[in-house]
Amino acid sequence: MLEIVETEGKLLNDYIDIIGKEEIESIKKLALPLKGKKVVHINATSFGGGVAEILFALVPLMQDVGIDAEWQVIQGSDDFFNVTKSIHNGLQGMDVPLTKGMIFKK
């Protein structure tokens, strides 16, 4: 099951003092072909990790340039999250065995 994460509104123009008006306009121009397209970010948690921190800012900024962006988190058991964390660590190079007990069975 997935649950939508509500984010606070952020505007790209709020960053003019940091990156300048030219960069803001460049980002808006680059986003034009994506206007109205749907993007759904899915991850395991809405807090406490780097992905959550990025999405908290990124999703509303995507919406500000006209992208139909949404963020959803997966609801699951502790066993589910332990397996996904092991897979995550394996993808990042850690030697993590995938056991028979970790495989989903219907």
ROGUMI-269333 format. One record per residue: residue in one letter; y, x negated, z negated of N, C-alpha, C in turn; residue number from 1. Coordinates in steps of 0.05 Angstrom, whole numbers, plus 5000, padded with zeros to 4 digits. Layout:
<recs>
 res n.c2 n.c1 n.c3 ca.c2 ca.c1 ca.c3 c.c2 c.c1 c.c3   n
   A    Y    X    Z     Y     X     Z    Y    X    Z NUM
...
</recs>
This chain:
<recs>
 res n.c2 n.c1 n.c3 ca.c2 ca.c1 ca.c3 c.c2 c.c1 c.c3   n
   M 4977 4983 5000  5000  5000  5000 5025 4982 5000   1
   L 5045 4991 5014  5070  4976  5016 5093 4992 5003   2
   E 5111 4978 4991  5134  4990  4978 5160 4978 4989   3
   I 5179 4994 4997  5204  4984  5007 5221 4972 4985   4
   V 5233 4949 4990  5251  4936  4971 5279 4943 4979   5
   E 5294 4954 4961  5323  4960  4966 5339 4934 4961   6
   T 5357 4928 4979  5374  4905  4976 5403 4914 4975   7
   E 5419 4897 4963  5448  4902  4961 5461 4895 4987   8
   G 5482 4910 4994  5496  4904  5019 5510 4878 5019   9
   K 5505 4863 5040  5520  4837  5044 5530 4839 5073  10
   L 5553 4827 5077  5565  4826  5103 5568 4798 5113  11
   L 5562 4794 5138  5565  4767  5150 5593 4756 5146  12
   N 5613 4774 5149  5641  4765  5146 5647 4755 5118  13
   D 5631 4761 5098  5635  4750  5071 5631 4719 5071  14
   Y 5620 4708 5092  5614  4679  5093 5634 4664 5110  15
   I 5656 4677 5119  5676  4664  5136 5687 4639 5123  16
   D 5694 4641 5097  5705  4618  5083 5686 4594 5081  17
   I 5660 4600 5083  5640  4579  5080 5633 4566 5107  18
   I 5628 4582 5128  5620  4571  5153 5640 4574 5176  19
   G 5661 4589 5171  5682  4592  5191 5678 4616 5210  20
   K 5700 4625 5221  5700  4648  5238 5684 4644 5264  21
   E 5686 4620 5275  5672  4614  5300 5642 4617 5297  22
   E 5631 4606 5274  5602  4609  5269 5594 4638 5265  23
   I 5610 4653 5251  5604  4682  5247 5603 4696 5274  24
   E 5622 4691 5291  5623  4703  5318 5599 4694 5335  25
   S 5591 4669 5332  5568  4659  5346 5542 4673 5338  26
   I 5539 4677 5311  5516  4691  5301 5515 4720 5311  27
   K 5538 4733 5311  5539  4761  5320 5532 4762 5350  28
   K 5542 4743 5366  5536  4743  5394 5505 4738 5399  29
   L 5494 4719 5384  5465  4714  5387 5448 4738 5379  30
   A 5458 4754 5361  5443  4777  5351 5444 4801 5370  31
   L 5463 4801 5388  5467  4825  5406 5441 4834 5420  32
   P 5425 4816 5431  5400  4825  5445 5380 4838 5425  33
   L 5383 4834 5399  5365  4845  5379 5375 4871 5367  34
   K 5399 4879 5375  5411  4903  5363 5392 4927 5367  35
   G 5386 4941 5345  5369  4964  5346 5339 4958 5344  36
   K 5332 4933 5346  5303  4925  5343 5295 4927 5314  37
   K 5269 4934 5310  5258  4937  5283 5245 4911 5274  38
   V 5251 4902 5250  5238  4878  5238 5231 4886 5210  39
   V 5205 4882 5203  5196  4888  5176 5186 4862 5164  40
   H 5198 4853 5143  5189  4830  5128 5170 4840 5106  41
   I 5146 4828 5105  5126  4836  5085 5118 4811 5069  42
   N 5120 4814 5042  5110  4792  5025 5099 4804 4999  43
   A 5092 4786 4981  5077  4795  4957 5094 4803 4933  44
   T 5120 4794 4933  5136  4800  4909 5165 4802 4917  45
   S 5180 4818 4902  5208  4822  4908 5226 4804 4889  46
   F 5213 4787 4874  5228  4770  4856 5212 4745 4849  47
   G 5225 4724 4840  5211  4701  4829 5200 4681 4848  48
   G 5208 4682 4873  5199  4662  4892 5219 4657 4914  49
   G 5215 4635 4928  5234  4628  4949 5236 4649 4971  50
   V 5214 4661 4979  5215  4681  5000 5232 4705 4991  51
   A 5228 4713 4966  5243  4736  4956 5273 4730 4955  52
   E 5280 4705 4947  5308  4697  4946 5320 4698 4974  53
   I 5305 4688 4994  5315  4688  5021 5319 4717 5032  54
   L 5298 4734 5028  5299  4761  5039 5320 4778 5026  55
   F 5326 4773 5000  5347  4788  4986 5374 4786 5001  56
   A 5379 4762 5012  5404  4759  5028 5400 4764 5057  57
   L 5378 4756 5068  5373  4757  5097 5372 4786 5108  58
   V 5357 4803 5094  5354  4831  5104 5380 4845 5108  59
   P 5398 4845 5088  5423  4859  5092 5441 4846 5113  60
   L 5439 4820 5116  5454  4806  5137 5444 4813 5165  61
   M 5418 4816 5167  5406  4825  5193 5415 4854 5199  62
   Q 5416 4870 5179  5425  4898  5182 5455 4898 5191  63
   D 5470 4880 5180  5499  4879  5186 5504 4873 5216  64
   V 5486 4858 5228  5490  4851  5257 5475 4871 5275  65
   G 5465 4893 5264  5453  4915  5280 5423 4914 5283  66
   I 5410 4897 5268  5380  4896  5269 5370 4916 5248  67
   D 5350 4932 5256  5338  4951  5238 5318 4936 5220  68
   A 5328 4922 5201  5312  4904  5184 5304 4919 5158  69
   E 5280 4913 5149  5269  4925  5125 5252 4904 5111  70
   W 5249 4907 5085  5233  4889  5069 5213 4905 5053  71
   Q 5188 4899 5054  5168  4913  5039 5150 4893 5024  72
   V 5141 4901 5001  5122  4885  4986 5095 4899 4984  73
   I 5075 4882 4984  5047  4891  4982 5041 4898 4953  74
   Q 5028 4920 4949  5019  4928  4922 4989 4921 4922  75
   G 4980 4907 4901  4952  4900  4900 4944 4891 4872  76
   S 4918 4886 4869  4907  4878  4843 4912 4848 4839  77
   D 4908 4839 4814  4910  4811  4808 4891 4794 4826  78
   D 4867 4804 4830  4847  4790  4847 4858 4786 4875  79
   F 4871 4807 4886  4882  4806  4913 4903 4784 4914  80
   F 4921 4784 4894  4943  4764  4894 4932 4736 4890  81
   N 4911 4733 4874  4899  4706  4870 4888 4695 4896  82
   V 4875 4713 4912  4864  4705  4937 4886 4698 4957  83
   T 4908 4714 4958  4929  4708  4977 4943 4683 4969  84
   K 4946 4677 4943  4958  4652  4934 4941 4628 4942  85
   S 4915 4631 4940  4897  4609  4948 4899 4604 4978  86
   I 4900 4626 4994  4903  4623  5023 4930 4609 5029  87
   H 4951 4618 5016  4978  4606  5019 4977 4576 5014  88
   N 4964 4568 4992  4962  4540  4985 4946 4525 5005  89
   G 4925 4537 5015  4908  4525  5036 4924 4520 5062  90
   L 4940 4539 5069  4956  4537  5093 4977 4514 5090  91
   Q 4984 4508 5066  5003  4487  5061 4990 4460 5056  92
   G 4963 4458 5061  4949  4433  5060 4932 4428 5036  93
   M 4933 4445 5016  4916  4441  4992 4887 4447 4999  94
   D 4869 4431 4988  4840  4435  4993 4831 4459 4976  95
   V 4830 4482 4987  4823  4507  4973 4799 4520 4987  96
   P 4776 4522 4973  4753  4534  4985 4756 4565 4986  97
   L 4747 4577 5008  4746  4606  5011 4718 4614 5003  98
   T 4715 4626 4980  4688  4634  4970 4680 4662 4980  99
   K 4655 4668 4978  4646  4695  4986 4659 4716 4969 100
   G 4664 4710 4944  4677  4729  4926 4706 4735 4934 101
   M 4718 4718 4950  4746  4723  4959 4748 4740 4984 102
   I 4725 4745 4997  4725  4760  5022 4725 4790 5016 103
   F 4743 4805 5028  4745  4834  5025 4720 4848 5036 104
   K 4710 4866 5021  4687  4882  5030 4694 4911 5028 105
   K 4687 4926 5048  4693  4955  5049 4672 4970 5033 106
</recs>
